[in-house]
């Protein structure tokens, strides 16, 4: 009877979503940079024997995890579980920088990136497949590039929505690569324990058990009305997820692709010296803006509008990123100005803009690459 009220679901399988999760990220960075750690259980936390018992585990490598150590556990408890483990003081600055390097690689593939944590993100590559054979091909290339450049492994899940992509990346860790096709939904979801299903929390599990729901198959058997009855709005989400439906977007922020300033002059600039003066000002503004945004670019664009409203732009693209220096911007602006023919009419507007921008990444990250 309840089925009469079920809202029909549409499975949207048109998207190509990747979930990527760096394997034991902090621990892996430490093991990369300290080969001597590699065969040991490593716990990233202040050693409780040196801190009088204080401290919390940031993360642990897989060897330590096998002994039961996990993040957010007290360091004392971790020491009991793994008395021979090596405690390493976390270097969050390094992990943050490394995360930026990973993100810089993501950006080569798509701009639709939703970071979930330092070490985890969703990518919507639906519109970025033109130079790849498939979403799998892109995902594989991405995983390989991260390894080649940073010597860090990740686990990658590819599917048609966020829920399924995340399940896929969790399916086989570490160094996993899993694809879930819409035809494999039941195969993947039926055997899942409900506690493995995202969104089903500690409070929900006993309630589900009371209803005889222990795994994905049990959950799939429930009507929409029953689930909404017992779990409210979340019940509808469960009903959708267990059918492989998840319409949530990858929430990404559009990156500013250009930075710069335009100035309108009244009275018009009627001497070339005034124009040069204005270039100085614009070049300084530009230096400040790009520094604040922590970006650098390869292309400088000069825009000139004269008193007759004739507007021209001229651009210069370097092979390498330009240094964020006002003097350099000024010199380039003068060259572009000359290319436009120099002073002819009084000037109404000038603009100096940097495009092809990317975040400035850090070049001082120690990459003690280990030969794999
Ligand atoms: Mg991770």
Boltz pocket constraint, residues with backbone or C-beta under 6 A from the ligand:
constraints:
  - pocket:
      binder: B
      contacts: [[A, 21], [A, 22], [A, 23], [A, 24], [A, 25], [A, 119], [A, 120]]
      max_distance: 6.0
